[in-house]
């Protein structure tokens, strides 16, 4: 019992030290500032007008599960959602464009974007893995060579979700 209490005191002390270090090391941000870290570990600070933030319709509810900025083209921004598709930011129109609205009628589980990937050396290439994490059906991989304006579907079907654990049989 005494050893357990010493361990708790140690953990609380460690937690308090980390909190103090956090407060000292990082100045407080205004709500109008965004801090961005890139893959080369450079950190930049941007001041924006937060009064201009608005909700966007992504269809069918859901939420944004990822935002991707191309490392060579800062205005080339993509967003993935769990339920409404994949979007590309259109800087001239200041709005998001759904990149899979023109897809052929897809099975319901393809409207969830499991992941989106960019080629860091070629801003034209975009990859999508479509399939909802709640579906036991197979997903599909798609590739675009023109920043998501047109797509080619791969023949590769891969499981995207609804994994089931069979603990007694030690299988997934």
N, C-alpha and C positions, 0 to 999 in steps of 0.2 A: 504494500500500500504506500509506503514512504517513497519507494522508487518511482511509482506511478505519479505521485504528486510532484516530485522533482522534475520528471519529464514534462508535466503540464506547465510548471513554472518556466522551464527552458523554452518550451514552444511559445508561451505568451511573451517572453522576453525577446525571442527571435522575431515574432510578429510585430511587436512594438518597434524594434530596431528597423525593420523593413519599412514600416509606415513613416518613421522619422526620416529615413534615407530618401524615400520617395518625395516627401514634402520639400526637403532641402535640395534635392537634385533637379527637380523639374518645376519650373515656375508655373503658376496657374495660368490657364488659357482663358481668353475671353470666349464667349459663345460664337464669335465671328471668326475664329481661327481654326484652321485645319493643319494638323501635322502629318506629313507624308514621308514614309520611308520607302526607298526604292531597293531593288535587288542588289545594288552596289553599296548598300548601307549608308547612302547619303540621305540626310534628313533635311526636308525643306518645310518652311512654315508659310502658309498662305492666309491672307486676311480676305474674307468674303463677306458679302452682305447676306446675313442669314434670314433677313425678312423676306427674301425671295424664294425660300424653300417651299415646295408644294408637293402634295401627294400626286402620284401618277397612277392611272388606271392600268392594272396588269391583268384584269380579267379573271373572273372566277374566284376572287379572293387570293389567298396565299401571301407569300412574302418574298423579299429579295434575299437570295442566298449567296450572292457573290457579285462583286464589281471588279472589273479588270481594266487596267490602263496599259496600253501598249508602251513598252520601254523606249521605243524610237519615235513614236508619234503621240505626244501628250494629249492631243484632242481626240484620239481614237480610244473611246471608252465603251466597254460592253457590260451588260448586266444580265445575270441569270436569275430566274425565279423558280419556285418549287411548283407553280401551278399555272403560270401564264405565258411561259415562253422565254425567249432570249431577245435582248434588246441591244441596239447600237445607238449611241448618242449622236445626234445630228447637230453639230455646233452652229450652223447657220440658222436653223429653225429653232434652236434651243429647246429640243424635245427628244424623247426616246422613240425609236422606231422598232416595232416588233419584227424580228427577222424571220420568224417561222409562220407568220400569218398566211403566206402564200404557199405553204406546204400542202401537198395533197391531204385529203381527209385522213388523219392519223388515228390510230388506236388511242383511247383516252389517256393511257399512261405515258404517251410520248409528249404530252404538253408539259410535263415536268422536266426541267433541265437538271440532270444529275451533275454535270460539270461542263465547263467551257474552257477551252485552252487556246492560247495564242502562240504563234511562232515568234520568238523574240527577235529573229533576224529578218523575217519577212512579214510586214504588216498586212499583207493581203490574205494570209492564211489564218483561218479560224476553224476550230473543231468543236463539235457539240456531241455530248452523250445524252440522248433523250431516253427517258424512262423514269417513272415515279418510284420513289423509295418504298411506297406502300403497295406496289404491284408485284405479283409473283411472275408476271410476264417478262419477256425479254425486251431489252432496250435496243436502240440502234445508234450507230456512230455516223455522223455526218461531217462533211468537209466542204468548206467554201474557199475558193481561190480569189474572191473579189470582195473581201471584208463583210461577207454575210449577205450579199445581194442575191446570189444563187448558190444552190447546195447540191452536193452529190451524196447519195446515201450509200454507205458501204454494205456489203453482203454479210458482214460480221454482226451476228446477234449475240448480245452479252447480257447476263443477268444484271439488273440495276438495283434490285431491292427485295424487300419482303423475305429476308433470310430467316430461316427457321432453325433453331437449335434443337437437336435431338440429344439431350443430355445422356440418356440411357445408352444410346448407340454411339456416342462420341462423334457425331457427324454434324455438319452444318447444312 
